[in-house]
Amino acid sequence: MINTKFEKNILELIRRTSAFLPADIESTLEIRHDLERKGELAEFALDLVLQNIGLAKKFSQPICQDTGTVSFFIQVPVGVNQIELKDVIKKCVVTATEKGYLRQNSVDSLTGKNTGNNLGHGHPNFHFEQWENDYIDMRLILKGGGCENMSTQYKLPGEFHGKKFGRDLAGVRACILDAIFQAQGKGCGPGFLGVCIGGDRAMGYEFAKEQLLREIDDVNPVPELAMLEEQIMSESNQLEIGPMGFGGKMTIGSCKIGARNRLPASFFVTIAYMCWAFRRRGVKLTTDGEVIEWLYQTPGEFEIPLNITSGFKVDAKSIKTLNTPLTTEDIRQLKVGDVVLINGTMFTGRDAVHKFLYDGGELDIIKNGIIYHCGPVILEDGGEFKVMAAGPTTSIREEPYQHEIIKKFGIKAVIGKGGMGEKTRLACQEYGSVYLHAIGGAAQIYAQCVKAVPSVHLKQFGSPEAVWELKVEGFPAVVTMDAHGNSLHKIVEEKSRVNLVKIL
């Protein structure tokens, strides 16, 4: 029978998944951080990532503000009422949203309206399977939109970078490496991959995502796939795409590959790309809702007092301070690769806002200012706004609009993650603007920088899409497009393309 014990423990599962990165992922990031060249942007990015992980634990707040699609993978014994279990999970999702563990992320695909509670058609996402054991195995993955957009599917035979590949593991290898190359820094790299060989199109995406439930140090029981996983890990990190696409040694943190039977006419290779904020936790429950065992957990992990300071530090070769309002002289002195700390005012703006402004909408308050591609988690408390998480969203979605908005509103700086395209690069050069790359997923680092939220505009678009005025101090970012026509991501992409051709 489903009871309040289920509600308590499922809510705790959501909290832990949102705020506490699993130990196997954190350990991988720590090891790879120490292998990056000292003083380089890759080390800088991973350093802030690791500090962000600690802050999320300390405050029990989302590691990344994009808590993504809420996906449950549940195995139940015969006799468990799946309808009742779904209902209690939905109730917990609503509570978790109210508490700020989850961002308001469920949008009606026809109307564009945010439901505000993470419920809706297909939200949350359930994968049920009945099994012979007498307990419930419940696992949760929170997968944000930035990395979900980098998931992709290929069909073989195919041609990659001038070389043809067939329906074999060499072709699968080429598909995976090309997917990593295409992602660059857009999915909050370093990435973690789940791969499905075969199946139909729908099964491929589902089973690829299930591979993300595997732990980092497990060994594939199929020898050929175990060898391919190791090969992908070695070769992908030779691409030198690096964390956030800044260049560096860690491009991928793991690659887990499974296979499903296929039709004779089809050979799909499906890649589920997961960001560094690899949020997956699990729990084994009795049919009465009691906890048998927490999964993906180290002994005593939640009993040991956390010794983590509230702040963070920025360590880079050289740091430039920017105080708003920014001047043309401030912008022209910046160059690609500069690390900056921003003090002053910026305004969040995502997809709905950019389309609104591009279509002729007015918002004078942003003129000559800074636009931050961000959908923060913000709660209202006693008439004041409290920022729970405030990392960047993927900027390339705004590429169709950004040139015109920079021109129309005199925008001095655009902040986001993953880089932008040629039109934005030209706009920065023509109108004296810069693109600043914030560290993707570092939601608690950036929440610490926000000292006040004086106002909110265009609330009709929903909380993540509204324009929030943020007063910030010591906001760290990297110049990846300057006002002189240079693009760091373009440089890294061309270098990684050369490396990929050599590897293939």
Secondary structure, 3 states (H helix, E strand, C coil): CCCHHHHHHHHHHHHHHHHCCCHHHHHHHHHHHHHCCCCCHHHHHHHHHHHHHHHHHHHCCCCCCCCCEEEEEEEEECCCCHHHHHHHHHHHHHHHHHHCCCCCCCECCCCCCECCCCCECCECEEEEEEECCCCEEEEEEEECHHHHCCCEEEECCEEECCEEECCCHHHHHHHHHHHHHHHCCCCCCCEEEEEEEECCHHHHHHHHHHHHHCCCCCCCCCHHHHHHHHHHHHHHCCCCCCHHHCCCCCCEEEEEEEEECCCCCCCEEEEEEECCCCEEEEEEECCCCCEEEEECCCCCCCCCCCCCCCCCCCCCCCEEEEECCCCHHHHHCCCCCCEEEEEEEEEECCHHHHHHHHCCCCCHHHCCCEEECCCCEEEEECCEEEEEECCCCEHHHHHHHHHHHHHHHCCCEEEEECCCCHHHHHHHHHHCCEEEECCCCCHHHHHHHEEEEEEEECHHHCHHHCEEEEEEEEEEEEEEECCCCCEHHHHHHHHHHHHHHHHC
